[in-house]
Amino acid sequence: MPFALRAARPDDEPFLWAMLHEAAHAAEEGIADPSGLRAVPELARYVDGWGRPADLGVVGGDAVLLGAAWLRLLTGEEPGYGYVDDATPELAVAVAPEVRGAGLGTSLLTRLLDDAAERFDAVCLSVRGDNPARRLYERLGFVAMGEHEVADRGRNPLASVTMVRRLRHRA
């Protein structure tokens, strides 16, 4: 099924919060709605104040938005879960449950990676080791850089993998 895609804009921030809620499996961890993510600094930094100069994202769907892929430069002072360095933005992606497996995630990621290649040498992400999306990332050229444990909001350790996708070679 083809989906319409467009660049994410600052006014898409509420939708990005909703997609972060999906991406972070927040409902499983007792965060009932996207507004609860604002109180979790390690998650909020992925979306809060969307529209910074280095922010880059794609949203898509049909009559309504159903998914998003976005990236943001994070720093060593406030790193993301898959932080590599201050020059490598971290990627987040999510699609609405009703369209998972329909190709929207692949379309969003492909477009975002193409757009990111004009600005960045690489992108990174963190994915739970047992998340089926890991196969999608590998298919799109992401390479595992290392495994680590992160704590969910209940403070339970989860095995996660940091992955990197090179976009261009440095001169």
N, C-alpha and C positions, 0 to 999 in steps of 0.2 A: 504494500500500500504506500503510495507516495505521500509525503508530508511536506507542507510548506515550511520553509526555514527562513529566518531573518536574524540579523545581528541583534543581540540583547542591548537594550537601552536602559538608562537610569530608571525609567518608570516601570521596568520589569522587576525591580527589586522585590516586591511582594511575591511575585511568582517564583523567583529564585529562592526565597525563604521556604516556600512550599516544596520546591524540588530538593532543597537541602534536607528538609524533614524526611523525604523519601530516601535520599542517598545515605543519610546517617542512620537509617533504621530507627529513628527516634521514637516512633510509636511503640516499638518493641521494648524500649527502655524507659517507658513511662512518661514520655513527653507527648502530651495529648495533641498539641497543634504547633504549627510553625512558630508562633509567638514565644513559646517556651524555649526556643533555641537562642534567643537573645541573651538569656542568662547563662549560657554555656560559652565562655570566651573562646575555647579551642574550636568551636563550631562557628560561632558568630563571625569570626574573622574572615570566613569564606564569602560572606555576603554583605555584612554591615557597611553601609555607605557606598553601595554599588555605583559604579560610574567613575571610578578613579582613572587617571590617564592610562595606566597599564592594564586595566581590566578589559577582558575580551570574552565574549560569550555568544552563543547561538541559542535561540529558542525555536520551537517548532510544534506543529500540530496540524489540524485541519481547520474546523470552524472555531476551535478554542485551543489554547496552548496546552500541550500534553507532555512536553519534555524540554530539558535544557542541558547544555554542556557549557561550562564556563571555567575560566582560569583567572588566577590572581597571583601577583607577586607577593609572597610573604617573606618575612625576615627571620633571621636567626634569633632575634629578640622575641618574636611572636610567631614561631613556626607552625606550619600545618602538620598533619599526621604523616605526610609523605615528603616533608621538606628535604631538599637536596642542597640548595644554596640560594643566596639572595637574587641571583640572576635567572633562576629557573622557576617559572610560575607553576603553581599546583592546580591541577584540574579536578573538577567535580562534575558529575553527570547523573541525571536521574530522568526517568520517564514515569508517567502515571501507570499504576498497576494494570489498568485495562488495555494498555497497548504494549506491554512488555512482550518481546519476541516478535514484534511486527516490523522491526528494522529502523525504528525511529532513533534509537540510541546510536546505532552504527552511522546513520545519516548525520546526526548532530556531531558526533566525534570526528567524522571525516571532514566535515566543513570546518569545525573548530581547528583541527590540526592544520588544514590548508591555510586558514587565516593566520594562525599563530606562527607558521613558518616564515611569514614576512617580517616578524618582529622578534622572535626568540630562537635560540639555538636548540632548545629542548623544552619539554614539559615533564612534570612528574605527577604522581598520584599515589595514594595509599588505598589498598583494597584488602578486605578480609580474605584470608587465605582460602576459605571455603566458598567465597562468593562466585557464582557462575559468571559474573561479568568479567572475571579475570581472563577467561578464554577470549572474550571480545578484545580486551586490551592486548593480549598476546597476538591475536590475528592482525591487529592494527600496528604492530611493530613495537609495542612496549616490552621492555626487558626488566626482569626482576633484578633489583640491586641489593636486596637484603630483606630479611624478615625481622620483625620486631613485635613486641607486645604493646598493645595500647589498652587502656582501661575504658570500658563502656561507662555510661553515666551511673550505673550501679556499682562501678569500680571493679568489675570483673575483668580479668585479663583476657584479651582476644588476640589471636595470632593475625597479624597483618603483614602485607608485603608492600614495600616501596618499589614502584616501577617507574622507569624513565623511557621516554620516546625521544630520540634525537630527531631534530627537524632539519638541520643543515649543519655543515661542517664549519667550524671556526676557521677563519683565514689566518 
